Amino acid sequence: MTQRTAARSSVEDRRRHERHLLERYLEHLRSRGVRDYGYDDLYRDYRLTLPLLLAFAVAVSLTVGAGSFHGGDVSALLASRGDRTAIGIIVGAAVAMAGTAMQGITRNPLADPGILGINAGSALAVVIGITWWGVSNLLGYVLLSLVGAAVAAVAVMALATFGARALGQASQSGPLTLALSGMVFTAGTSSIAQAVLVSNGKSLDTYRFWQVGSVAGRDLGDLVPAVPFLLIGFLVLLASGRRLDVLAMGDSVAAGLGERPGRLRLVIGGAGVLLAAAATGIAGPIAFVGLVAPHVLRPLIGTSYRVLVPAAGVLGACIVVLADTLGRIVSPPGEVQVGIMTAVLGCPALLWVVARMRSL
């Protein structure tokens, strides 16, 4: 089997899955009396679902609360909401694509920047930077987040491997072992961060707003320092879908197809860490988006990463923008930060994912 043959097989599997799913839904519609709606119409609407959902999320974000803008001042509305919405799209896409890539390279359905401790490592690095070096700009946050995320990724993988071997399991840690290692690492780094902050009230005030995760109070100009990291991360992951499909077949198969699994994991994982670190530096920790987006999509579009990675980016953008909008309306005249909203919505999603894993 060649790489081209493996890729063609993955595409054919996805198309069969799509057709089966759509045909079942069409049968359901016809059982409800829908007649003038064929397979071609359904397939067209199916392909437009994610773009239309993103357009809806953007429209809602821009218009909710627009009554406060007197005289229909569109320019004031866009100035107030446009940058916030655009940043939400970028951050959501980055976190979701990073989570999808991490699930692919680890073959772990619970992989996510938050659960694996990537966000916690970034947060600890930012705390140290704020407290000891007086860092207060976005470039500093992004660079510190990148260093902290890289250290966290290595530490969690090492902890999971050690834990698996101590329990007499195979050298490759299982999904729950890796997730628990990430939670242990998160608990430890969070404790250290709190201990550092307790001794410095000014640093605590600066960190407290960043920690909850928010896209408010930022404009697109603030993103300039993070653009190189975002571009590299997006481009590498968008180009890695076929190789993630090969990795999903197992290391021995990937090696037989001419790939180097270790190097692939390093490159793709590095791109995922870049995206997660840049998003965390921009908006603070945004939890569960990287976990939820690919799990919602897999039953609908299949498991091919060539489609799943970009689709997860679009859905992640929708989730963050809609969560940010919801946070603005649940507690007027104040607002709930998007990081809190995604955590509240993501906890039930995590339980659903674990229950789904146990049922398979």
C-alpha positions as CSV (number, residue, x, y, z in Angstrom):
1,M,0.0,0.0,0.0
2,T,1.4,3.4,-1.0
3,Q,0.7,6.8,0.6
4,R,-1.5,7.8,-2.3
5,T,-3.5,4.5,-2.0
6,A,-3.9,5.1,1.7
7,A,-5.1,8.6,1.2
8,R,-7.5,7.6,-1.6
9,S,-8.9,4.9,0.8
10,S,-9.4,7.5,3.5
11,V,-11.3,9.8,1.1
12,E,-13.5,6.9,-0.1
13,D,-14.3,5.9,3.4
14,R,-15.3,9.5,4.3
15,R,-17.5,9.7,1.2
16,R,-19.3,6.4,2.0
17,H,-19.9,7.7,5.5
18,E,-21.3,10.9,4.3
19,R,-23.6,9.2,1.8
20,H,-24.9,6.7,4.4
21,L,-25.5,9.5,6.9
22,L,-27.3,11.7,4.3
23,E,-29.4,8.9,2.9
24,R,-30.6,8.0,6.4
25,Y,-31.5,11.6,7.1
26,L,-33.3,11.8,3.8
27,E,-35.3,8.8,4.6
28,H,-36.2,10.4,7.9
29,L,-37.4,13.6,6.1
30,R,-39.5,11.6,3.7
31,S,-41.1,9.7,6.6
32,R,-42.2,13.1,7.8
33,G,-43.8,14.0,4.5
34,V,-41.0,15.9,2.8
35,R,-41.1,15.1,-0.9
36,D,-39.7,18.0,-3.0
37,Y,-36.2,17.7,-1.5
38,G,-33.7,15.3,-3.2
39,Y,-30.3,14.0,-2.3
40,D,-28.5,16.7,-4.3
41,D,-30.4,19.4,-2.4
42,L,-29.5,17.8,0.9
43,Y,-25.8,17.4,0.0
44,R,-25.6,21.0,-1.0
45,D,-27.1,22.2,2.3
46,Y,-24.8,19.7,4.2
47,R,-21.7,21.2,2.6
48,L,-22.9,24.8,3.5
49,T,-23.7,24.0,7.1
50,L,-20.4,25.1,8.7
51,P,-20.0,28.3,6.6
52,L,-23.6,29.3,7.3
53,L,-23.1,28.5,11.0
54,L,-20.0,30.8,11.1
55,A,-21.9,33.5,9.3
56,F,-24.7,33.2,11.8
57,A,-22.3,33.4,14.7
58,V,-20.6,36.5,13.3
59,A,-24.0,38.2,12.6
60,V,-25.2,37.4,16.2
61,S,-21.9,38.7,17.7
62,L,-22.1,42.0,15.8
63,T,-25.8,42.7,16.4
64,V,-26.6,41.5,19.9
65,G,-27.0,44.6,22.0
66,A,-26.9,46.8,18.9
67,G,-29.8,48.8,20.2
68,S,-27.4,50.7,22.3
69,F,-25.9,52.3,19.2
70,H,-28.1,55.3,18.4
71,G,-29.2,56.2,14.9
72,G,-28.0,52.8,13.5
73,D,-24.4,53.9,13.5
74,V,-22.8,50.9,11.7
75,S,-19.3,52.2,12.0
76,A,-19.6,52.5,15.8
77,L,-21.0,49.0,15.9
78,L,-18.2,47.5,13.8
79,A,-15.6,49.4,15.8
80,S,-17.0,48.0,19.0
81,R,-17.6,44.4,17.9
82,G,-15.7,43.8,14.7
83,D,-12.2,43.3,16.3
84,R,-13.6,41.3,19.1
85,T,-15.5,39.0,16.8
86,A,-12.4,38.5,14.5
87,I,-10.2,37.7,17.4
88,G,-12.8,35.2,18.6
89,I,-12.7,33.5,15.2
90,I,-8.9,33.3,15.2
91,V,-8.6,32.1,18.8
92,G,-11.4,29.5,18.4
93,A,-10.0,28.1,15.1
94,A,-6.5,27.9,16.6
95,V,-7.6,26.1,19.8
96,A,-9.9,23.7,17.9
97,M,-7.3,22.8,15.3
98,A,-4.6,22.3,17.9
99,G,-6.9,19.9,19.9
100,T,-7.7,18.0,16.7
101,A,-4.1,17.6,15.8
102,M,-3.2,16.5,19.4
103,Q,-5.9,13.8,19.2
104,G,-4.5,12.7,15.9
105,I,-0.8,12.4,16.9
106,T,-1.6,10.7,20.2
107,R,-4.5,8.7,19.0
108,N,-6.2,9.8,22.2
109,P,-9.8,11.1,22.0
110,L,-9.3,13.1,25.2
111,A,-6.4,15.1,24.0
112,D,-6.9,18.9,24.2
113,P,-4.7,21.8,25.1
114,G,-6.6,22.3,28.4
115,I,-6.8,18.7,29.5
116,L,-3.2,17.9,28.5
117,G,-1.9,20.7,30.7
118,I,-0.7,22.9,27.7
119,N,-2.8,25.8,28.9
120,A,-1.6,25.4,32.5
121,G,2.0,25.4,31.4
122,S,1.4,28.6,29.4
123,A,-0.3,30.1,32.4
124,L,2.5,29.4,34.8
125,A,5.1,30.9,32.4
126,V,2.9,34.0,32.1
127,V,2.7,34.3,35.9
128,I,6.4,34.0,36.2
129,G,6.9,36.7,33.5
130,I,4.4,39.1,35.1
131,T,5.8,38.7,38.6
132,W,9.5,38.5,38.1
133,W,10.1,40.4,34.9
134,G,7.1,42.8,34.8
135,V,5.8,41.5,31.4
136,S,2.6,43.3,30.5
137,N,2.4,43.2,26.6
138,L,0.9,40.7,24.2
139,L,4.3,39.8,22.7
140,G,5.6,38.8,26.1
141,Y,2.5,36.8,26.9
142,V,2.7,34.9,23.6
143,L,6.5,34.1,23.9
144,L,6.0,33.0,27.5
145,S,3.0,30.9,26.6
146,L,5.0,29.2,23.9
147,V,7.8,28.3,26.3
148,G,5.4,27.1,28.9
149,A,3.4,25.1,26.4
150,A,6.4,23.3,25.1
151,V,7.7,22.4,28.6
152,A,4.2,21.3,29.5
153,A,3.9,19.0,26.5
154,V,7.2,17.3,27.2
155,A,6.4,17.0,30.9
156,V,2.9,15.5,30.5
157,M,4.1,12.9,27.9
158,A,6.9,11.9,30.2
159,L,4.6,11.7,33.2
160,A,2.1,9.6,31.3
161,T,4.7,7.2,30.0
162,F,6.2,6.8,33.5
163,G,2.7,6.2,35.0
164,A,1.9,3.6,32.3
165,R,5.1,1.7,32.9
166,A,4.6,1.9,36.7
167,L,1.2,0.4,36.3
168,G,2.6,-2.4,34.2
169,Q,0.9,-1.2,31.0
170,A,2.5,-0.9,27.5
171,S,5.1,1.8,27.0
172,Q,2.5,3.8,25.1
173,S,0.1,5.4,27.6
174,G,-3.6,5.0,27.2
175,P,-6.1,7.8,26.7
176,L,-7.2,8.0,30.3
177,T,-3.6,7.8,31.6
178,L,-2.6,10.7,29.4
179,A,-5.6,12.7,30.5
180,L,-5.0,12.1,34.1
181,S,-1.3,13.0,33.7
182,G,-2.4,16.3,32.2
183,M,-4.8,16.9,35.1
184,V,-2.1,16.2,37.6
185,F,0.3,18.5,35.8
186,T,-2.4,21.2,35.7
187,A,-3.1,20.9,39.4
188,G,0.6,21.1,40.2
189,T,1.4,24.1,38.0
190,S,-1.8,25.9,39.2
191,S,-0.7,25.5,42.8
192,I,2.7,26.9,42.0
193,A,1.2,29.8,40.1
194,Q,-1.1,30.7,43.0
195,A,1.8,30.5,45.4
196,V,3.8,33.0,43.3
197,L,0.8,35.3,42.9
198,V,-0.1,35.4,46.6
199,S,3.1,37.3,47.3
200,N,2.5,40.0,44.7
201,G,-0.9,41.7,44.7
202,K,-0.2,43.8,41.6
203,S,0.7,40.7,39.6
204,L,-2.4,39.0,40.8
205,D,-4.6,41.9,39.5
206,T,-2.9,41.7,36.1
207,Y,-3.0,37.9,35.9
208,R,-6.6,37.6,37.1
209,F,-8.1,39.2,34.1
210,W,-5.9,37.3,31.6
211,Q,-6.5,33.9,33.4
212,V,-10.3,33.7,32.9
213,G,-9.9,33.8,29.1
214,S,-11.4,36.8,27.2
215,V,-11.5,38.4,23.8
216,A,-12.8,41.7,25.2
217,G,-10.6,44.8,25.3
218,R,-8.4,43.7,22.4
219,D,-8.1,44.9,18.8
220,L,-6.6,43.3,15.7
221,G,-3.4,45.4,16.1
222,D,-2.7,43.5,19.3
223,L,-2.4,40.3,17.3
224,V,0.6,41.4,15.2
225,P,3.2,39.8,17.5
226,A,1.3,36.4,17.3
227,V,0.8,36.4,13.6
228,P,4.0,34.5,12.7
229,F,3.2,31.7,15.2
230,L,-0.4,31.5,14.0
231,L,0.5,31.4,10.3
232,I,3.1,28.6,10.8
233,G,0.7,26.6,13.0
234,F,-2.3,27.0,10.6
235,L,-0.3,26.2,7.5
236,V,1.4,23.1,8.9
237,L,-1.8,21.6,10.3
238,L,-3.8,22.3,7.1
239,A,-1.1,20.6,5.1
240,S,-0.8,17.6,7.5
241,G,-4.2,16.1,7.2
242,R,-3.1,13.2,4.9
243,R,-0.2,12.4,7.3
244,L,-2.5,12.4,10.3
245,D,-4.6,9.9,8.4
246,V,-1.5,7.7,7.9
247,L,-0.6,8.0,11.6
248,A,-4.1,6.9,12.5
249,M,-3.3,3.5,10.9
250,G,-0.6,2.9,13.4
251,D,3.2,3.5,13.6
252,S,4.1,0.3,11.8
253,V,1.8,1.0,8.9
254,A,3.0,4.6,8.7
255,A,6.6,3.5,8.7
256,G,5.8,1.0,5.9
257,L,4.4,3.8,3.9
258,G,7.7,5.7,4.1
259,E,6.8,8.1,6.9
260,R,8.7,8.7,10.1
261,P,6.2,8.6,12.9
262,G,8.4,10.2,15.5
263,R,9.3,13.1,13.2
264,L,5.7,13.6,12.1
265,R,4.5,13.8,15.7
266,L,7.2,16.3,16.5
267,V,6.3,18.6,13.6
268,I,2.6,18.3,13.9
269,G,2.6,18.5,17.7
270,G,4.9,21.5,17.5
271,A,2.4,23.2,15.2
272,G,-0.4,22.4,17.6
273,V,1.6,23.8,20.5
274,L,2.3,27.0,18.5
275,L,-1.4,27.5,17.9
276,A,-2.4,26.7,21.5
277,A,0.3,28.9,22.9
278,A,-0.5,31.9,20.6
279,A,-4.3,31.6,21.3
280,T,-3.6,31.4,25.1
281,G,-1.2,34.4,24.9
282,I,-3.9,36.4,23.1
283,A,-7.0,35.5,25.0
284,G,-5.9,33.5,28.0
285,P,-6.8,29.8,28.6
286,I,-9.9,28.8,26.5
287,A,-11.0,25.4,27.8
288,F,-12.7,22.4,26.1
289,V,-13.0,23.9,22.6
290,G,-10.2,21.7,21.2
291,L,-11.9,18.7,22.8
292,V,-15.5,19.3,21.8
293,A,-15.1,20.4,18.1
294,P,-13.6,17.2,16.6
295,H,-16.0,15.0,18.6
296,V,-19.0,16.8,17.4
297,L,-17.8,16.6,13.8
298,R,-16.6,12.9,13.6
299,P,-20.1,11.4,13.5
300,L,-21.1,13.9,10.8
301,I,-18.1,14.0,8.4
302,G,-16.1,11.0,9.3
303,T,-12.6,10.6,10.7
304,S,-10.4,11.7,7.9
305,Y,-8.1,14.5,9.2
306,R,-7.9,16.1,5.8
307,V,-11.4,17.3,6.3
308,L,-11.6,17.1,10.1
309,V,-8.8,19.6,10.8
310,P,-10.2,22.6,8.8
311,A,-13.8,21.7,9.7
312,A,-12.8,21.7,13.4
313,G,-11.2,25.1,12.9
314,V,-14.5,26.5,11.6
315,L,-16.6,24.9,14.3
316,G,-14.2,26.1,17.0
317,A,-14.5,29.7,15.7
318,C,-18.3,29.3,15.9
319,I,-18.1,28.0,19.5
320,V,-15.9,30.8,20.8
321,V,-17.8,33.6,19.0
322,L,-21.2,32.2,20.2
323,A,-19.9,31.6,23.7
324,D,-18.6,35.2,23.9
325,T,-21.9,36.5,22.7
326,L,-23.8,34.4,25.2
327,G,-21.5,35.7,28.0
328,R,-22.5,39.3,27.1
329,I,-26.2,38.6,27.6
330,V,-26.5,36.2,30.6
331,S,-25.5,38.8,33.2
332,P,-26.3,42.4,32.0
333,P,-25.0,45.0,32.4
334,G,-21.8,43.1,33.0
335,E,-20.6,40.1,31.1
336,V,-19.1,36.6,31.7
337,Q,-15.8,36.0,30.0
338,V,-15.6,33.5,27.1
339,G,-13.2,31.3,29.0
340,I,-15.8,30.8,31.8
341,M,-18.6,30.1,29.3
342,T,-16.6,27.5,27.4
343,A,-15.7,25.8,30.7
344,V,-19.3,25.7,31.8
345,L,-20.5,24.3,28.5
346,G,-17.4,22.0,28.2
347,C,-17.8,20.1,31.4
348,P,-20.9,18.2,30.3
349,A,-19.2,17.7,26.9
350,L,-16.3,16.0,28.6
351,L,-18.6,13.6,30.4
352,W,-20.3,12.9,27.1
353,V,-17.0,12.1,25.4
354,V,-16.0,9.7,28.3
355,A,-19.4,8.0,28.2
356,R,-19.1,7.6,24.4
357,M,-15.6,6.1,24.7
358,R,-16.9,3.5,27.3
359,S,-19.8,2.5,25.0
360,L,-17.5,1.8,22.0
